Amino acid sequence: MIKTKAQYEVIRGQLERLDSIIANFRDKLKDKHLENYALFSENYRVMRAEMLSQIEEYFSTDPATCIPPQEVAVDELPVLEELPSVPV
């Protein structure tokens, strides 16, 4: 659960990185390999939904703290040239 603006900023940054990863999967796999797109992006989409839920809860507990960001559709996100490496 997000309790401070600093924690919100961290989650928001993570959300932006997830959006970039999902957009990359979409652009590279969706048209050619729909099943692979669904498989590879599923966990990222679940994580994204959880983060959005945390953000929504944060704003609902004290809406005066700040204004929620404008949501951007995944289709409008920038595309990375290469996927970021994920530590094992």
C-alpha positions in Angstrom: 0.0 0.0 0.0 1.2 3.5 -0.9 1.3 5.8 2.1 3.5 8.7 1.0 4.0 10.8 -2.1 7.5 9.4 -2.4 6.2 5.9 -2.5 3.7 7.0 -5.1 6.5 8.4 -7.2 8.4 5.1 -7.0 5.3 3.1 -8.0 4.5 5.5 -10.8 8.0 5.1 -12.2 7.7 1.3 -12.1 4.3 1.6 -13.8 5.9 3.6 -16.6 8.6 1.0 -17.1 5.9 -1.8 -17.2 4.0 0.2 -19.8 7.1 0.4 -22.0 7.7 -3.3 -21.7 4.1 -4.2 -22.5 4.1 -1.8 -25.5 7.3 -3.4 -26.7 5.7 -6.9 -26.5 2.6 -5.6 -28.3 4.6 -4.1 -31.1 6.9 -7.0 -31.6 4.6 -9.9 -31.0 1.0 -9.1 -31.1 0.4 -9.2 -34.9 2.7 -12.2 -35.6 2.4 -14.2 -32.5 -0.7 -13.3 -30.5 -0.3 -16.3 -28.2 3.2 -15.4 -27.3 2.2 -11.8 -26.7 -0.5 -13.0 -24.3 1.9 -15.3 -22.6 4.9 -13.0 -22.3 2.9 -9.9 -21.3 0.4 -11.6 -18.8 2.5 -11.2 -15.7 3.4 -7.6 -16.6 -0.3 -6.8 -17.2 -1.2 -8.3 -13.8 1.5 -6.3 -12.1 0.3 -3.2 -13.9 -3.3 -3.7 -12.6 -2.1 -4.2 -9.1 -0.1 -1.0 -9.2 -3.0 0.9 -10.6 -5.1 -0.5 -7.8 -2.6 0.7 -5.2 -2.5 4.2 -6.8 -6.3 4.4 -6.8 -6.4 3.4 -3.2 -3.8 6.0 -2.4 -5.8 8.8 -4.0 -9.1 7.6 -2.4 -7.6 7.7 1.1 -6.6 11.4 0.8 -7.5 12.9 -2.5 -6.3 16.3 -1.4 -2.7 15.1 -1.5 -2.4 15.3 -5.2 -4.2 14.9 -8.5 -4.2 11.5 -10.1 -2.2 11.3 -13.4 -4.0 11.1 -16.7 -4.2 7.5 -17.8 -2.5 6.6 -21.1 -3.7 3.7 -23.2 -1.0 1.1 -23.7 -1.4 1.5 -27.5 -0.1 5.2 -27.1 3.0 4.3 -25.2 6.5 4.7 -26.7 8.3 1.5 -27.9 11.6 0.4 -26.7 14.1 -0.8 -29.2 15.2 -3.7 -27.0 13.7 -5.2 -24.0 15.3 -4.3 -20.7 17.2 -7.1 -19.0 15.5 -8.6 -16.1 17.7 -9.8 -13.2 17.3 -13.5 -12.4 
